[in-house]
Amino acid sequence: MSSLSADTASAFARIALGHVEREYPNKLDHVLDGDGDRLGPRALHPIFYGSFDWHSCVHGYWTLATVLRLHPQIAEAPAVRALFDRAFTADKVEAECAYLRRPSARGFERPYGWGWLLKLQAELLAHGAHWAGALQPLADMIVARFYDYLPRAAYPVRAGVHSNTAFALALATDYATVAGDADLRAVLEAKARDWYLPDRDAPAWEPSGDDFLSPTLIEAECLRRLLPPAEFTPWLAAFLPRAAQGQPQTLFVPAGVSDRSDGKIAHLDGLNLSRAWCWRRIAAVPPPGDPMGRAAADAADRHLAAGLPHVAGDYMGEHWLASFALLALTAG
């Protein structure tokens, strides 16, 4: 299994530095309430205006924060620190918060961007730097939105794209753990149990043509984070009862990508990387030598090999894929 080398960390830092402050092209998630709302990305979001869209910019910053923590001596480290110093300021964070206070922004970036913002804040907290203190008001707003939304969400969203609820819960759990927020973790666990605990024998009807998440595997990864091991292990055995035999086969075969200049089709490179991330986590659950663990580890290697060479290239993938590669490489 591959891990994050200093050279790869440096390459990912260069990629992210090249897009988090690149304002255009840009795909805004923006509701106009009047003529005065016809503003550009930087005016609307003074921190997260780059990387083609808000959520990709957020996890571009997470990529930079993570490689900086794991490999603080890379050549790009001074540029990353300087970027964070100018980005994470009280006035810029307040502007991001003000945007969320708009009534028409109630569902802004729900739930994908919410999860990534908390994942970024978890990483900044791990640094123990002033950046986390600056960003905390925005993280607090996102936590409040989870508290408001989850009781009203009767059903999960099992899509392989941004609307997937298991992915958001998984990332929010990482924040709750690092921040020591037991109340948030309890709310996330209760909802995950409600949504997913009854699931058995996953049919794995995937991938769809623009998936970047496996609805099946991200559900398992979500529950792995939130359930105690003694409860998760039998749940996983019932959820993927034939995994040791490589079934359902579709989960073990990397997706093909026919056109990396097409932003939706390019999602499938992300699917291969996010599957590698989930399979690596799942591989660590059974005891050493268990056939399911070996099957999961082999599947992780195949998916990582399929996705990793395509992190850079066309901007439709380059503005976000390094984050998913980093999830996979740090999951070993």
C-alpha positions in Angstrom: 0.0 0.0 0.0 1.2 3.5 -0.8 1.6 6.2 1.7 2.1 10.0 1.6 5.7 10.7 0.8 7.3 14.1 1.0 7.5 14.3 -2.7 3.8 13.6 -3.1 2.9 16.0 -0.4 4.9 18.7 -2.2 3.2 17.9 -5.5 -0.3 18.1 -3.8 0.7 21.4 -2.2 1.7 22.8 -5.6 -1.6 21.7 -7.1 -3.7 23.2 -4.4 -1.7 26.5 -4.3 -2.4 26.7 -8.0 -6.2 26.8 -7.6 -7.4 27.9 -4.2 -6.9 31.5 -5.2 -7.9 31.0 -8.9 -11.2 32.8 -9.2 -12.2 31.6 -12.7 -13.7 29.5 -14.1 -16.2 29.4 -11.2 -19.5 27.5 -10.7 -21.4 29.5 -8.0 -24.0 28.0 -5.7 -25.7 31.4 -5.3 -29.4 32.5 -5.0 -29.9 36.1 -6.1 -32.5 37.9 -4.0 -32.1 41.1 -6.1 -30.0 43.0 -8.5 -27.5 43.8 -5.8 -26.6 40.1 -5.4 -25.0 40.0 -8.9 -21.5 39.7 -7.5 -18.5 37.7 -8.4 -16.9 34.8 -6.4 -14.3 36.9 -4.5 -16.9 39.5 -3.5 -19.3 36.8 -2.2 -16.6 34.5 -0.5 -13.4 36.3 0.4 -11.8 33.1 1.5 -13.3 30.3 -0.5 -13.7 31.9 -3.9 -11.2 29.7 -5.9 -11.0 26.2 -7.1 -14.0 26.3 -9.4 -16.6 26.1 -6.5 -16.9 26.8 -2.8 -16.6 23.3 -1.5 -13.6 22.4 -3.7 -11.8 25.5 -2.4 -12.6 24.4 1.2 -11.1 21.0 0.7 -8.2 22.5 -1.3 -7.3 24.4 1.9 -7.8 21.1 3.8 -5.3 19.5 1.5 -2.8 22.2 2.2 -3.3 22.1 5.9 -2.9 18.3 6.0 0.3 18.1 3.9 1.7 21.0 6.0 1.1 19.1 9.2 2.4 15.7 7.9 5.4 17.1 6.0 6.2 20.6 7.5 9.6 20.8 5.8 8.4 20.7 2.2 9.5 23.6 0.0 5.9 24.9 -0.3 5.4 25.2 3.4 6.2 29.0 3.6 3.8 29.7 0.8 1.1 27.7 2.6 1.6 29.5 5.9 1.5 32.9 4.1 -1.7 31.9 2.4 -3.4 30.8 5.6 -2.2 34.0 7.3 -3.9 36.2 4.7 -7.0 33.9 4.3 -8.0 33.1 7.9 -8.6 36.6 9.3 -11.5 37.8 11.4 -13.0 40.1 8.7 -12.8 37.5 6.0 -14.4 34.8 8.2 -17.1 37.2 9.2 -17.9 37.8 5.5 -18.2 34.1 4.9 -20.5 33.9 8.0 -22.6 36.8 6.7 -23.2 35.0 3.5 -24.6 32.0 5.4 -26.9 34.2 7.4 -28.8 35.2 4.3 -32.2 33.5 4.4 -31.7 32.3 0.8 -28.5 30.5 1.9 -30.2 28.2 4.3 -29.3 25.1 2.2 -26.0 26.5 0.9 -23.6 23.6 0.4 -25.7 21.1 2.4 -24.4 18.6 3.3 -21.1 18.2 1.3 -19.6 21.6 1.9 -20.7 21.5 5.5 -18.8 18.3 6.1 -15.7 19.6 4.3 -15.7 22.8 6.3 -15.7 20.9 9.6 -13.0 18.6 8.2 -10.9 21.6 7.4 -11.5 23.0 10.9 -10.5 19.7 12.5 -7.2 19.9 10.6 -6.5 23.5 11.6 -7.3 22.5 15.2 -4.7 19.7 14.9 -2.1 22.4 13.9 -2.8 24.3 17.2 -2.3 27.5 15.3 -4.3 30.8 15.3 -5.9 29.9 12.0 -8.4 27.6 13.8 -9.4 30.3 16.2 -10.1 32.6 13.3 -12.2 30.0 11.4 -14.1 28.8 14.5 -17.2 31.1 14.0 -17.8 29.6 10.6 -17.4 26.1 12.0 -19.8 26.9 14.8 -22.4 28.1 12.2 -22.0 24.8 10.3 -22.4 22.8 13.5 -25.6 24.7 14.2 -26.9 23.8 10.8 -26.3 20.1 11.4 -28.3 20.4 14.6 -31.1 22.1 12.7 -31.1 19.9 9.7 -30.6 16.3 11.0 -33.8 16.1 13.1 -35.8 17.1 10.0 -34.0 14.7 7.7 -36.2 11.6 7.8 -34.3 9.8 5.0 -30.6 9.6 4.1 -29.4 10.6 0.6 -27.6 7.6 -0.9 -26.3 9.3 -4.1 -22.7 9.0 -5.1 -22.3 12.8 -5.4 -22.4 15.9 -3.2 -25.8 15.2 -1.6 -24.6 12.0 0.0 -25.4 12.2 3.7 -23.0 9.5 4.9 -20.0 11.3 3.6 -21.0 14.5 5.4 -21.6 12.7 8.7 -18.2 10.9 8.4 -16.3 14.2 8.0 -18.4 16.0 10.7 -17.5 13.1 13.0 -13.8 13.8 12.5 -14.4 17.4 13.6 -16.4 16.3 16.6 -13.6 13.9 17.7 -10.8 16.5 17.3 -12.8 19.3 18.9 -14.0 17.1 21.7 -17.6 17.8 21.0 -19.4 14.8 22.5 -22.8 16.3 22.0 -22.3 16.7 18.2 -20.9 13.2 18.0 -23.9 11.8 19.8 -26.3 13.6 17.4 -24.3 12.3 14.4 -24.3 8.7 15.8 -28.0 8.8 16.5 -28.8 9.9 13.0 -26.4 7.4 11.4 -28.0 4.6 13.4 -31.5 5.7 12.3 -30.5 5.9 8.7 -28.1 3.0 8.2 -28.1 0.4 10.9 -30.9 -1.7 9.5 -29.2 -2.1 6.1 -28.2 -5.6 5.1 -26.7 -7.3 2.0 -25.9 -4.1 0.0 -26.9 -4.5 -3.6 -24.2 -2.0 -4.7 -25.9 -0.7 -7.8 -23.0 1.4 -8.8 -21.3 3.3 -10.2 -23.6 5.8 -11.8 -22.1 7.9 -14.6 -20.9 10.8 -12.4 -20.3 9.3 -9.0 -17.3 10.3 -7.0 -18.4 8.4 -3.9 -19.5 4.8 -3.5 -22.9 5.0 -1.8 -22.1 1.5 -0.4 -18.6 2.0 0.9 -19.1 5.5 2.3 -22.0 4.2 4.4 -19.7 1.6 5.8 -17.0 4.1 6.5 -19.5 6.4 8.2 -20.6 3.7 10.6 -17.0 2.5 11.1 -16.3 6.0 12.6 -19.4 6.1 14.7 -20.1 2.6 16.0 -18.0 0.8 18.6 -15.9 -2.0 17.0 -17.9 -4.8 18.7 -21.0 -3.5 17.0 -19.6 -2.4 13.7 -17.9 -5.7 12.8 -21.1 -7.8 12.8 -22.9 -5.0 11.0 -20.3 -5.0 8.3 -20.4 -8.8 7.9 -24.2 -8.5 7.3 -23.9 -5.5 5.1 -21.2 -7.0 2.8 -21.6 -10.7 3.5 -19.7 -11.9 0.4 -16.9 -9.3 0.4 -14.3 -12.0 1.1 -15.3 -13.5 -2.3 -15.0 -10.2 -4.1 -18.8 -9.6 -4.2 -20.6 -7.5 -5.2 -18.1 -7.4 -8.0 -18.8 -3.9 -9.0 -17.3 -2.6 -5.7 -14.0 -4.4 -6.5 -13.5 -3.1 -10.1 -12.2 0.4 -10.6 -14.4 2.7 -12.8 -13.3 3.6 -16.3 -13.1 7.3 -17.2 -13.8 8.1 -20.8 -13.3 11.9 -20.9 -11.4 13.8 -18.2 -12.3 17.2 -19.7 -15.9 16.5 -18.8 -16.4 17.6 -15.2 -19.1 15.0 -14.5 -17.4 12.1 -16.1 -14.1 13.1 -14.4 -15.9 12.4 -11.1 -15.2 8.8 -11.7 -11.5 9.4 -11.0 -12.6 10.6 -7.6 -14.7 7.5 -7.2 -11.7 5.3 -7.6 -9.8 7.4 -5.0 -12.6 7.5 -2.5 -13.2 3.8 -2.8 -9.5 3.3 -2.2 -9.9 5.4 1.0 -12.9 3.4 2.2 -11.5 0.0 1.3 -8.3 0.9 3.2 -10.3 1.7 6.3 -12.4 -1.4 6.0 -9.3 -3.6 5.4 -8.1 -2.7 8.9 -11.3 -3.9 10.6 -10.9 -7.8 10.4 -8.1 -9.5 12.2 -4.8 -10.1 10.3 -5.1 -12.8 7.7 -8.9 -12.6 7.4 -10.0 -13.1 3.8 -12.2 -10.1 3.9 -9.4 -7.9 5.0 -7.2 -9.2 2.2 -9.9 -8.6 -0.4 -10.5 -5.1 0.9 -6.8 -4.3 0.8 -6.4 -5.6 -2.7 -9.4 -3.6 -3.9 -7.9 -0.5 -2.3 -4.6 -1.0 -4.1 -6.4 -1.5 -7.5 -8.5 1.6 -7.1 -5.6 3.8 -5.9 -3.5 2.7 -8.9 -6.4 3.6 -11.2 -7.0 7.0 -9.7 -3.6 8.4 -8.5 -2.1 9.0 -12.0 -4.9 11.4 -12.9 -4.8 13.8 -10.0 -3.2 16.5 -12.2 -4.0 17.3 -15.8 -7.3 18.7 -16.8 -8.6 21.4 -14.5 -12.0 19.7 -14.2 -10.3 17.1 -12.1 -7.2 19.0 -10.9 -9.2 21.5 -8.9 -10.3 18.8 -6.4 -8.8 15.3 -6.9 -5.7 15.8 -4.8 -8.0 16.0 -1.7 -9.4 12.5 -2.4 -6.0 11.1 -3.2 -4.9 12.5 0.1 -7.8 10.8 2.0 -6.7 7.5 0.4 -3.0 7.9 1.0 -3.4 8.8 4.7 -5.9 6.0 5.4 -3.3 3.2 5.5 
